[in-house]
Amino acid sequence: MSSHTITYQILKTHNTGGVELLRDVKVHATEEELDHLDQQGYLVRERLFQGEHLEQLRDATDRLFDAEVDLAKRKTSKRS
């Protein structure tokens, strides 16, 4: 595993200035992991967070979900 700098483009919905925004992010990953990131859009890091930090992240995710997701509008039970 080695260190890489990858560049992300900020999507239009998060960029109200009209100027293309790019962010450089340092990533410690193998070439195979970077290929997966390019193809799937994410990296899996098992056991990255533990203990209290993991609990804080879970609590924050639950609060975000509660604030942002309208369960009445979800249609995931209807599938083809």
Secondary structure, DSSP 8 states (H G I E B T S, - for coil): -EEEEEEEE--GGG--SSS--EEEEEEEE-HHHHHHHHHHS----TTSS-HHHHHHHHHHHHHHHHHH--GGG--TT---
